[in-house]
Amino acid sequence: MALSEEDRAYARDLFSGLGDVTTRRMFGGMGIYSGGTIFALLMSDGTLMIKGAGAFADRLEEMGCERWRYTRKDGGGAAMPYWTLPGEALDDPDEAVDLAREALRYL
């Protein structure tokens, strides 16, 4: 499923409080960058994911966020360092930007 322009605009607006936010289409979805560093993804199904590393990844897990996992061609499992954005952040740009800043501190 391809993202609509409305989906892309929503994600850009949600993180616009960071200031220097750019996007790049990738794999049917979109990478979201601040200062040239990718910190979030908008998946092709519209799911927003934020990059989590170190203690921030632990915090995301404690918040109930789900890690991006997939099955490889060989049948093995793999996990990417991206987590679903908490529900409250999807409706609150201030919360989304706070999480984005925290994600960027760990990158």
Jmol script that loads the backbone (N, CA, C; Angstrom):
load data "model"
ATOM      1  N   MET A   1       0.848  -1.172   0.000  1.00  0.00           N
ATOM      2  CA  MET A   1       0.000   0.000   0.000  1.00  0.00           C
ATOM      3  C   MET A   1       0.897   1.239   0.000  1.00  0.00           C
ATOM      4  N   ALA A   2       0.670   2.127  -0.890  1.00  0.00           N
ATOM      5  CA  ALA A   2       1.457   3.363  -0.973  1.00  0.00           C
ATOM      6  C   ALA A   2       0.849   4.427  -0.065  1.00  0.00           C
ATOM      7  N   LEU A   3       1.707   5.265   0.463  1.00  0.00           N
ATOM      8  CA  LEU A   3       1.256   6.355   1.323  1.00  0.00           C
ATOM      9  C   LEU A   3       0.608   7.453   0.491  1.00  0.00           C
ATOM     10  N   SER A   4      -0.390   8.067   1.065  1.00  0.00           N
ATOM     11  CA  SER A   4      -1.009   9.210   0.403  1.00  0.00           C
ATOM     12  C   SER A   4      -0.229  10.472   0.772  1.00  0.00           C
ATOM     13  N   GLU A   5      -0.428  11.516   0.015  1.00  0.00           N
ATOM     14  CA  GLU A   5       0.203  12.801   0.352  1.00  0.00           C
ATOM     15  C   GLU A   5      -0.291  13.280   1.713  1.00  0.00           C
ATOM     16  N   GLU A   6      -1.534  12.962   2.048  1.00  0.00           N
ATOM     17  CA  GLU A   6      -2.088  13.322   3.354  1.00  0.00           C
ATOM     18  C   GLU A   6      -1.314  12.636   4.486  1.00  0.00           C
ATOM     19  N   ASP A   7      -0.987  11.348   4.312  1.00  0.00           N
ATOM     20  CA  ASP A   7      -0.188  10.617   5.307  1.00  0.00           C
ATOM     21  C   ASP A   7       1.175  11.269   5.488  1.00  0.00           C
ATOM     22  N   ARG A   8       1.814  11.592   4.378  1.00  0.00           N
ATOM     23  CA  ARG A   8       3.149  12.195   4.431  1.00  0.00           C
ATOM     24  C   ARG A   8       3.107  13.571   5.095  1.00  0.00           C
ATOM     25  N   ALA A   9       2.087  14.359   4.766  1.00  0.00           N
ATOM     26  CA  ALA A   9       1.950  15.695   5.360  1.00  0.00           C
ATOM     27  C   ALA A   9       1.703  15.594   6.866  1.00  0.00           C
ATOM     28  N   TYR A  10       0.902  14.632   7.292  1.00  0.00           N
ATOM     29  CA  TYR A  10       0.640  14.420   8.721  1.00  0.00           C
ATOM     30  C   TYR A  10       1.943  14.170   9.471  1.00  0.00           C
ATOM     31  N   ALA A  11       2.784  13.280   8.959  1.00  0.00           N
ATOM     32  CA  ALA A  11       4.040  12.953   9.636  1.00  0.00           C
ATOM     33  C   ALA A  11       4.972  14.163   9.678  1.00  0.00           C
ATOM     34  N   ARG A  12       5.057  14.883   8.569  1.00  0.00           N
ATOM     35  CA  ARG A  12       5.910  16.087   8.551  1.00  0.00           C
ATOM     36  C   ARG A  12       5.403  17.117   9.562  1.00  0.00           C
ATOM     37  N   ASP A  13       4.098  17.318   9.619  1.00  0.00           N
ATOM     38  CA  ASP A  13       3.514  18.275  10.553  1.00  0.00           C
ATOM     39  C   ASP A  13       3.713  17.841  12.003  1.00  0.00           C
ATOM     40  N   LEU A  14       3.565  16.548  12.274  1.00  0.00           N
ATOM     41  CA  LEU A  14       3.698  16.035  13.635  1.00  0.00           C
ATOM     42  C   LEU A  14       5.072  16.367  14.210  1.00  0.00           C
ATOM     43  N   PHE A  15       6.113  16.274  13.395  1.00  0.00           N
ATOM     44  CA  PHE A  15       7.472  16.509  13.867  1.00  0.00           C
ATOM     45  C   PHE A  15       8.008  17.891  13.493  1.00  0.00           C
ATOM     46  N   SER A  16       7.189  18.769  12.975  1.00  0.00           N
ATOM     47  CA  SER A  16       7.667  20.064  12.495  1.00  0.00           C
ATOM     48  C   SER A  16       8.281  20.913  13.605  1.00  0.00           C
ATOM     49  N   GLY A  17       7.919  20.666  14.850  1.00  0.00           N
ATOM     50  CA  GLY A  17       8.491  21.406  15.969  1.00  0.00           C
ATOM     51  C   GLY A  17       9.984  21.197  16.139  1.00  0.00           C
ATOM     52  N   LEU A  18      10.543  20.190  15.479  1.00  0.00           N
ATOM     53  CA  LEU A  18      11.996  19.977  15.526  1.00  0.00           C
ATOM     54  C   LEU A  18      12.727  21.028  14.707  1.00  0.00           C
ATOM     55  N   GLY A  19      12.029  21.624  13.785  1.00  0.00           N
ATOM     56  CA  GLY A  19      12.654  22.622  12.919  1.00  0.00           C
ATOM     57  C   GLY A  19      13.096  22.013  11.602  1.00  0.00           C
ATOM     58  N   ASP A  20      14.306  21.537  11.536  1.00  0.00           N
ATOM     59  CA  ASP A  20      14.918  21.026  10.307  1.00  0.00           C
ATOM     60  C   ASP A  20      14.476  19.588  10.010  1.00  0.00           C
ATOM     61  N   VAL A  21      13.224  19.405   9.611  1.00  0.00           N
ATOM     62  CA  VAL A  21      12.704  18.069   9.303  1.00  0.00           C
ATOM     63  C   VAL A  21      12.609  17.914   7.790  1.00  0.00           C
ATOM     64  N   THR A  22      13.219  16.846   7.302  1.00  0.00           N
ATOM     65  CA  THR A  22      13.118  16.507   5.888  1.00  0.00           C
ATOM     66  C   THR A  22      12.645  15.072   5.776  1.00  0.00           C
ATOM     67  N   THR A  23      12.183  14.707   4.600  1.00  0.00           N
ATOM     68  CA  THR A  23      11.702  13.343   4.378  1.00  0.00           C
ATOM     69  C   THR A  23      12.259  12.802   3.072  1.00  0.00           C
ATOM     70  N   ARG A  24      12.261  11.493   2.994  1.00  0.00           N
ATOM     71  CA  ARG A  24      12.682  10.812   1.773  1.00  0.00           C
ATOM     72  C   ARG A  24      11.842   9.549   1.634  1.00  0.00           C
ATOM     73  N   ARG A  25      11.275   9.371   0.465  1.00  0.00           N
ATOM     74  CA  ARG A  25      10.500   8.154   0.206  1.00  0.00           C
ATOM     75  C   ARG A  25      11.436   6.955   0.182  1.00  0.00           C
ATOM     76  N   MET A  26      10.985   5.874   0.784  1.00  0.00           N
ATOM     77  CA  MET A  26      11.766   4.647   0.768  1.00  0.00           C
ATOM     78  C   MET A  26      10.873   3.437   1.013  1.00  0.00           C
ATOM     79  N   PHE A  27      11.044   2.411   0.229  1.00  0.00           N
ATOM     80  CA  PHE A  27      10.342   1.135   0.389  1.00  0.00           C
ATOM     81  C   PHE A  27       8.833   1.289   0.514  1.00  0.00           C
ATOM     82  N   GLY A  28       8.245   2.210  -0.224  1.00  0.00           N
ATOM     83  CA  GLY A  28       6.804   2.426  -0.170  1.00  0.00           C
ATOM     84  C   GLY A  28       6.388   3.299   0.994  1.00  0.00           C
ATOM     85  N   GLY A  29       7.317   3.611   1.887  1.00  0.00           N
ATOM     86  CA  GLY A  29       7.049   4.458   3.040  1.00  0.00           C
ATOM     87  C   GLY A  29       7.884   5.720   2.947  1.00  0.00           C
ATOM     88  N   MET A  30       8.317   6.214   4.116  1.00  0.00           N
ATOM     89  CA  MET A  30       9.047   7.469   4.135  1.00  0.00           C
ATOM     90  C   MET A  30       9.972   7.507   5.348  1.00  0.00           C
ATOM     91  N   GLY A  31      11.218   7.913   5.119  1.00  0.00           N
ATOM     92  CA  GLY A  31      12.148   8.178   6.204  1.00  0.00           C
ATOM     93  C   GLY A  31      11.977   9.621   6.642  1.00  0.00           C
ATOM     94  N   ILE A  32      12.074   9.862   7.950  1.00  0.00           N
ATOM     95  CA  ILE A  32      11.926  11.207   8.506  1.00  0.00           C
ATOM     96  C   ILE A  32      13.246  11.569   9.174  1.00  0.00           C
ATOM     97  N   TYR A  33      13.809  12.720   8.777  1.00  0.00           N
ATOM     98  CA  TYR A  33      15.151  13.119   9.182  1.00  0.00           C
ATOM     99  C   TYR A  33      15.138  14.463   9.889  1.00  0.00           C
ATOM    100  N   SER A  34      16.102  14.637  10.784  1.00  0.00           N
ATOM    101  CA  SER A  34      16.371  15.937  11.386  1.00  0.00           C
ATOM    102  C   SER A  34      17.867  16.172  11.271  1.00  0.00           C
ATOM    103  N   GLY A  35      18.240  17.267  10.644  1.00  0.00           N
ATOM    104  CA  GLY A  35      19.654  17.563  10.456  1.00  0.00           C
ATOM    105  C   GLY A  35      20.383  16.473   9.696  1.00  0.00           C
ATOM    106  N   GLY A  36      19.687  15.801   8.795  1.00  0.00           N
ATOM    107  CA  GLY A  36      20.284  14.747   7.990  1.00  0.00           C
ATOM    108  C   GLY A  36      20.336  13.383   8.653  1.00  0.00           C
ATOM    109  N   THR A  37      19.843  13.266   9.890  1.00  0.00           N
ATOM    110  CA  THR A  37      19.841  11.992  10.620  1.00  0.00           C
ATOM    111  C   THR A  37      18.436  11.420  10.653  1.00  0.00           C
ATOM    112  N   ILE A  38      18.299  10.176  10.218  1.00  0.00           N
ATOM    113  CA  ILE A  38      16.986   9.536  10.249  1.00  0.00           C
ATOM    114  C   ILE A  38      16.636   9.174  11.687  1.00  0.00           C
ATOM    115  N   PHE A  39      15.426   9.543  12.102  1.00  0.00           N
ATOM    116  CA  PHE A  39      14.988   9.244  13.462  1.00  0.00           C
ATOM    117  C   PHE A  39      13.623   8.558  13.500  1.00  0.00           C
ATOM    118  N   ALA A  40      12.933   8.510  12.381  1.00  0.00           N
ATOM    119  CA  ALA A  40      11.603   7.895  12.346  1.00  0.00           C
ATOM    120  C   ALA A  40      11.287   7.414  10.940  1.00  0.00           C
ATOM    121  N   LEU A  41      10.319   6.518  10.878  1.00  0.00           N
ATOM    122  CA  LEU A  41       9.828   5.985   9.608  1.00  0.00           C
ATOM    123  C   LEU A  41       8.312   6.069   9.589  1.00  0.00           C
ATOM    124  N   LEU A  42       7.783   6.337   8.439  1.00  0.00           N
ATOM    125  CA  LEU A  42       6.357   6.186   8.204  1.00  0.00           C
ATOM    126  C   LEU A  42       6.245   4.999   7.264  1.00  0.00           C
ATOM    127  N   MET A  43       5.739   3.896   7.783  1.00  0.00           N
ATOM    128  CA  MET A  43       5.663   2.655   7.015  1.00  0.00           C
ATOM    129  C   MET A  43       4.593   2.776   5.930  1.00  0.00           C
ATOM    130  N   SER A  44       4.662   1.906   4.959  1.00  0.00           N
ATOM    131  CA  SER A  44       3.721   1.958   3.830  1.00  0.00           C
ATOM    132  C   SER A  44       2.268   1.762   4.260  1.00  0.00           C
ATOM    133  N   ASP A  45       2.047   1.153   5.439  1.00  0.00           N
ATOM    134  CA  ASP A  45       0.675   0.977   5.935  1.00  0.00           C
ATOM    135  C   ASP A  45       0.208   2.146   6.802  1.00  0.00           C
ATOM    136  N   GLY A  46       1.069   3.194   6.927  1.00  0.00           N
ATOM    137  CA  GLY A  46       0.712   4.367   7.704  1.00  0.00           C
ATOM    138  C   GLY A  46       1.193   4.345   9.149  1.00  0.00           C
ATOM    139  N   THR A  47       1.842   3.260   9.578  1.00  0.00           N
ATOM    140  CA  THR A  47       2.354   3.167  10.940  1.00  0.00           C
ATOM    141  C   THR A  47       3.583   4.053  11.099  1.00  0.00           C
ATOM    142  N   LEU A  48       3.585   4.877  12.138  1.00  0.00           N
ATOM    143  CA  LEU A  48       4.740   5.710  12.455  1.00  0.00           C
ATOM    144  C   LEU A  48       5.641   4.962  13.428  1.00  0.00           C
ATOM    145  N   MET A  49       6.935   4.932  13.132  1.00  0.00           N
ATOM    146  CA  MET A  49       7.895   4.248  13.994  1.00  0.00           C
ATOM    147  C   MET A  49       9.047   5.202  14.291  1.00  0.00           C
ATOM    148  N   ILE A  50       9.562   5.108  15.516  1.00  0.00           N
ATOM    149  CA  ILE A  50      10.661   5.969  15.940  1.00  0.00           C
ATOM    150  C   ILE A  50      11.870   5.105  16.262  1.00  0.00           C
ATOM    151  N   LYS A  51      13.052   5.603  15.955  1.00  0.00           N
ATOM    152  CA  LYS A  51      14.273   4.839  16.159  1.00  0.00           C
ATOM    153  C   LYS A  51      14.615   4.824  17.643  1.00  0.00           C
ATOM    154  N   GLY A  52      14.881   3.643  18.154  1.00  0.00           N
ATOM    155  CA  GLY A  52      15.209   3.501  19.564  1.00  0.00           C
ATOM    156  C   GLY A  52      16.519   2.780  19.755  1.00  0.00           C
ATOM    157  N   ALA A  53      17.386   3.355  20.562  1.00  0.00           N
ATOM    158  CA  ALA A  53      18.669   2.739  20.889  1.00  0.00           C
ATOM    159  C   ALA A  53      18.944   2.964  22.368  1.00  0.00           C
ATOM    160  N   GLY A  54      19.772   2.099  22.937  1.00  0.00           N
ATOM    161  CA  GLY A  54      20.184   2.252  24.326  1.00  0.00           C
ATOM    162  C   GLY A  54      19.017   2.320  25.290  1.00  0.00           C
ATOM    163  N   ALA A  55      19.144   3.203  26.256  1.00  0.00           N
ATOM    164  CA  ALA A  55      18.114   3.353  27.280  1.00  0.00           C
ATOM    165  C   ALA A  55      16.790   3.827  26.694  1.00  0.00           C
ATOM    166  N   PHE A  56      16.850   4.543  25.572  1.00  0.00           N
ATOM    167  CA  PHE A  56      15.605   4.998  24.950  1.00  0.00           C
ATOM    168  C   PHE A  56      14.800   3.817  24.427  1.00  0.00           C
ATOM    169  N   ALA A  57      15.470   2.818  23.878  1.00  0.00           N
ATOM    170  CA  ALA A  57      14.758   1.614  23.418  1.00  0.00           C
ATOM    171  C   ALA A  57      14.077   0.928  24.594  1.00  0.00           C
ATOM    172  N   ASP A  58      14.767   0.868  25.724  1.00  0.00           N
ATOM    173  CA  ASP A  58      14.164   0.278  26.929  1.00  0.00           C
ATOM    174  C   ASP A  58      12.933   1.070  27.350  1.00  0.00           C
ATOM    175  N   ARG A  59      13.030   2.385  27.290  1.00  0.00           N
ATOM    176  CA  ARG A  59      11.894   3.236  27.662  1.00  0.00           C
ATOM    177  C   ARG A  59      10.703   3.012  26.731  1.00  0.00           C
ATOM    178  N   LEU A  60      10.973   2.914  25.429  1.00  0.00           N
ATOM    179  CA  LEU A  60       9.893   2.657  24.475  1.00  0.00           C
ATOM    180  C   LEU A  60       9.200   1.339  24.776  1.00  0.00           C
ATOM    181  N   GLU A  61       9.991   0.325  25.097  1.00  0.00           N
ATOM    182  CA  GLU A  61       9.406  -0.976  25.435  1.00  0.00           C
ATOM    183  C   GLU A  61       8.542  -0.865  26.695  1.00  0.00           C
ATOM    184  N   GLU A  62       9.023  -0.136  27.699  1.00  0.00           N
ATOM    185  CA  GLU A  62       8.250   0.062  28.928  1.00  0.00           C
ATOM    186  C   GLU A  62       6.946   0.807  28.662  1.00  0.00           C
ATOM    187  N   MET A  63       6.949   1.666  27.648  1.00  0.00           N
ATOM    188  CA  MET A  63       5.745   2.431  27.284  1.00  0.00           C
ATOM    189  C   MET A  63       4.756   1.581  26.489  1.00  0.00           C
ATOM    190  N   GLY A  64       5.135   0.343  26.175  1.00  0.00           N
ATOM    191  CA  GLY A  64       4.239  -0.539  25.429  1.00  0.00           C
ATOM    192  C   GLY A  64       4.379  -0.452  23.925  1.00  0.00           C
ATOM    193  N   CYS A  65       5.409   0.232  23.450  1.00  0.00           N
ATOM    194  CA  CYS A  65       5.645   0.339  22.012  1.00  0.00           C
ATOM    195  C   CYS A  65       6.144  -1.004  21.488  1.00  0.00           C
ATOM    196  N   GLU A  66       5.807  -1.308  20.247  1.00  0.00           N
ATOM    197  CA  GLU A  66       6.201  -2.587  19.661  1.00  0.00           C
ATOM    198  C   GLU A  66       7.362  -2.402  18.702  1.00  0.00           C
ATOM    199  N   ARG A  67       8.324  -3.306  18.796  1.00  0.00           N
ATOM    200  CA  ARG A  67       9.493  -3.252  17.930  1.00  0.00           C
ATOM    201  C   ARG A  67       9.149  -3.808  16.556  1.00  0.00           C
ATOM    202  N   TRP A  68       9.757  -3.233  15.537  1.00  0.00           N
ATOM    203  CA  TRP A  68       9.564  -3.700  14.157  1.00  0.00           C
ATOM    204  C   TRP A  68      10.306  -5.015  14.000  1.00  0.00           C
ATOM    205  N   ARG A  69       9.559  -6.070  13.763  1.00  0.00           N
ATOM    206  CA  ARG A  69      10.119  -7.405  13.540  1.00  0.00           C
ATOM    207  C   ARG A  69       9.596  -7.934  12.209  1.00  0.00           C
ATOM    208  N   TYR A  70      10.409  -8.736  11.571  1.00  0.00           N
ATOM    209  CA  TYR A  70       9.987  -9.327  10.304  1.00  0.00           C
ATOM    210  C   TYR A  70      10.658 -10.680  10.134  1.00  0.00           C
ATOM    211  N   THR A  71      10.156 -11.447   9.171  1.00  0.00           N
ATOM    212  CA  THR A  71      10.702 -12.758   8.864  1.00  0.00           C
ATOM    213  C   THR A  71      11.526 -12.656   7.591  1.00  0.00           C
ATOM    214  N   ARG A  72      12.765 -13.125   7.668  1.00  0.00           N
ATOM    215  CA  ARG A  72      13.655 -13.108   6.508  1.00  0.00           C
ATOM    216  C   ARG A  72      13.267 -14.212   5.532  1.00  0.00           C
ATOM    217  N   LYS A  73      13.822 -14.145   4.334  1.00  0.00           N
ATOM    218  CA  LYS A  73      13.538 -15.145   3.308  1.00  0.00           C
ATOM    219  C   LYS A  73      13.905 -16.542   3.760  1.00  0.00           C
ATOM    220  N   ASP A  74      14.943 -16.666   4.603  1.00  0.00           N
ATOM    221  CA  ASP A  74      15.371 -17.983   5.074  1.00  0.00           C
ATOM    222  C   ASP A  74      14.514 -18.498   6.230  1.00  0.00           C
ATOM    223  N   GLY A  75      13.487 -17.722   6.616  1.00  0.00           N
ATOM    224  CA  GLY A  75      12.576 -18.129   7.677  1.00  0.00           C
ATOM    225  C   GLY A  75      12.981 -17.644   9.051  1.00  0.00           C
ATOM    226  N   GLY A  76      14.187 -17.124   9.174  1.00  0.00           N
ATOM    227  CA  GLY A  76      14.644 -16.600  10.457  1.00  0.00           C
ATOM    228  C   GLY A  76      14.011 -15.256  10.764  1.00  0.00           C
ATOM    229  N   GLY A  77      13.989 -14.922  12.022  1.00  0.00           N
ATOM    230  CA  GLY A  77      13.424 -13.653  12.437  1.00  0.00           C
ATOM    231  C   GLY A  77      14.494 -12.580  12.538  1.00  0.00           C
ATOM    232  N   ALA A  78      14.081 -11.350  12.402  1.00  0.00           N
ATOM    233  CA  ALA A  78      14.981 -10.208  12.535  1.00  0.00           C
ATOM    234  C   ALA A  78      14.203  -9.054  13.156  1.00  0.00           C
ATOM    235  N   ALA A  79      14.936  -8.174  13.818  1.00  0.00           N
ATOM    236  CA  ALA A  79      14.317  -7.001  14.415  1.00  0.00           C
ATOM    237  C   ALA A  79      15.104  -5.765  14.001  1.00  0.00           C
ATOM    238  N   MET A  80      14.386  -4.726  13.721  1.00  0.00           N
ATOM    239  CA  MET A  80      14.989  -3.453  13.353  1.00  0.00           C
ATOM    240  C   MET A  80      14.925  -2.519  14.571  1.00  0.00           C
ATOM    241  N   PRO A  81      15.773  -1.506  14.623  1.00  0.00           N
ATOM    242  CA  PRO A  81      15.795  -0.630  15.800  1.00  0.00           C
ATOM    243  C   PRO A  81      14.721   0.463  15.756  1.00  0.00           C
ATOM    244  N   TYR A  82      13.534   0.102  15.324  1.00  0.00           N
ATOM    245  CA  TYR A  82      12.419   1.048  15.249  1.00  0.00           C
ATOM    246  C   TYR A  82      11.249   0.504  16.050  1.00  0.00           C
ATOM    247  N   TRP A  83      10.539   1.406  16.711  1.00  0.00           N
ATOM    248  CA  TRP A  83       9.427   1.069  17.591  1.00  0.00           C
ATOM    249  C   TRP A  83       8.207   1.891  17.196  1.00  0.00           C
ATOM    250  N   THR A  84       7.020   1.332  17.399  1.00  0.00           N
ATOM    251  CA  THR A  84       5.807   2.102  17.132  1.00  0.00           C
ATOM    252  C   THR A  84       5.788   3.330  18.033  1.00  0.00           C
ATOM    253  N   LEU A  85       5.245   4.395  17.547  1.00  0.00           N
ATOM    254  CA  LEU A  85       5.112   5.613  18.329  1.00  0.00           C
ATOM    255  C   LEU A  85       3.956   5.414  19.307  1.00  0.00           C
ATOM    256  N   PRO A  86       4.113   5.821  20.572  1.00  0.00           N
ATOM    257  CA  PRO A  86       3.005   5.667  21.527  1.00  0.00           C
ATOM    258  C   PRO A  86       1.762   6.408  21.039  1.00  0.00           C
ATOM    259  N   GLY A  87       0.600   5.858  21.329  1.00  0.00           N
ATOM    260  CA  GLY A  87      -0.660   6.424  20.866  1.00  0.00           C
ATOM    261  C   GLY A  87      -0.843   7.889  21.206  1.00  0.00           C
ATOM    262  N   GLU A  88      -0.453   8.278  22.433  1.00  0.00           N
ATOM    263  CA  GLU A  88      -0.646   9.673  22.828  1.00  0.00           C
ATOM    264  C   GLU A  88       0.217  10.623  21.999  1.00  0.00           C
ATOM    265  N   ALA A  89       1.356  10.157  21.515  1.00  0.00           N
ATOM    266  CA  ALA A  89       2.237  11.000  20.699  1.00  0.00           C
ATOM    267  C   ALA A  89       1.682  11.194  19.288  1.00  0.00           C
ATOM    268  N   LEU A  90       0.828  10.292  18.852  1.00  0.00           N
ATOM    269  CA  LEU A  90       0.240  10.422  17.513  1.00  0.00           C
ATOM    270  C   LEU A  90      -0.704  11.604  17.411  1.00  0.00           C
ATOM    271  N   ASP A  91      -1.244  12.014  18.559  1.00  0.00           N
ATOM    272  CA  ASP A  91      -2.195  13.129  18.588  1.00  0.00           C
ATOM    273  C   ASP A  91      -1.629  14.384  19.240  1.00  0.00           C
ATOM    274  N   ASP A  92      -0.379  14.311  19.698  1.00  0.00           N
ATOM    275  CA  ASP A  92       0.219  15.420  20.435  1.00  0.00           C
ATOM    276  C   ASP A  92       1.594  15.746  19.863  1.00  0.00           C
ATOM    277  N   PRO A  93       1.675  16.754  18.990  1.00  0.00           N
ATOM    278  CA  PRO A  93       2.965  17.094  18.386  1.00  0.00           C
ATOM    279  C   PRO A  93       4.059  17.399  19.411  1.00  0.00           C
ATOM    280  N   ASP A  94       3.707  17.991  20.552  1.00  0.00           N
ATOM    281  CA  ASP A  94       4.722  18.273  21.570  1.00  0.00           C
ATOM    282  C   ASP A  94       5.329  16.974  22.102  1.00  0.00           C
ATOM    283  N   GLU A  95       4.489  15.988  22.356  1.00  0.00           N
ATOM    284  CA  GLU A  95       4.972  14.682  22.827  1.00  0.00           C
ATOM    285  C   GLU A  95       5.794  13.994  21.740  1.00  0.00           C
ATOM    286  N   ALA A  96       5.333  14.060  20.513  1.00  0.00           N
ATOM    287  CA  ALA A  96       6.069  13.442  19.400  1.00  0.00           C
ATOM    288  C   ALA A  96       7.443  14.073  19.239  1.00  0.00           C
ATOM    289  N   VAL A  97       7.516  15.384  19.336  1.00  0.00           N
ATOM    290  CA  VAL A  97       8.797  16.084  19.199  1.00  0.00           C
ATOM    291  C   VAL A  97       9.716  15.755  20.377  1.00  0.00           C
ATOM    292  N   ASP A  98       9.167  15.669  21.596  1.00  0.00           N
ATOM    293  CA  ASP A  98       9.984  15.287  22.750  1.00  0.00           C
ATOM    294  C   ASP A  98      10.598  13.902  22.535  1.00  0.00           C
ATOM    295  N   LEU A  99       9.803  12.969  22.037  1.00  0.00           N
ATOM    296  CA  LEU A  99      10.321  11.618  21.769  1.00  0.00           C
ATOM    297  C   LEU A  99      11.360  11.642  20.650  1.00  0.00           C
ATOM    298  N   ALA A 100      11.121  12.453  19.633  1.00  0.00           N
ATOM    299  CA  ALA A 100      12.085  12.557  18.531  1.00  0.00           C
ATOM    300  C   ALA A 100      13.413  13.116  19.034  1.00  0.00           C
ATOM    301  N   ARG A 101      13.356  14.119  19.886  1.00  0.00           N
ATOM    302  CA  ARG A 101      14.598  14.676  20.452  1.00  0.00           C
ATOM    303  C   ARG A 101      15.340  13.625  21.266  1.00  0.00           C
ATOM    304  N   GLU A 102      14.599  12.846  22.025  1.00  0.00           N
ATOM    305  CA  GLU A 102      15.233  11.781  22.812  1.00  0.00           C
ATOM    306  C   GLU A 102      15.854  10.733  21.900  1.00  0.00           C
ATOM    307  N   ALA A 103      15.142  10.363  20.844  1.00  0.00           N
ATOM    308  CA  ALA A 103      15.688   9.395  19.886  1.00  0.00           C
ATOM    309  C   ALA A 103      16.985   9.927  19.289  1.00  0.00           C
ATOM    310  N   LEU A 104      17.002  11.178  18.914  1.00  0.00           N
ATOM    311  CA  LEU A 104      18.192  11.778  18.288  1.00  0.00           C
ATOM    312  C   LEU A 104      19.372  11.842  19.249  1.00  0.00           C
ATOM    313  N   ARG A 105      19.123  11.961  20.540  1.00  0.00           N
ATOM    314  CA  ARG A 105      20.223  11.977  21.515  1.00  0.00           C
ATOM    315  C   ARG A 105      20.971  10.651  21.551  1.00  0.00           C
ATOM    316  N   TYR A 106      20.281   9.551  21.204  1.00  0.00           N
ATOM    317  CA  TYR A 106      20.897   8.221  21.255  1.00  0.00           C
ATOM    318  C   TYR A 106      21.486   7.784  19.918  1.00  0.00           C
ATOM    319  N   LEU A 107      21.382   8.611  18.893  1.00  0.00           N
ATOM    320  CA  LEU A 107      21.896   8.231  17.582  1.00  0.00           C
ATOM    321  C   LEU A 107      23.292   8.781  17.352  1.00  0.00           C
TER     322      LEU A 107
END
end "model"
wireframe off; spacefill off
backbone 0.3
color backbone group
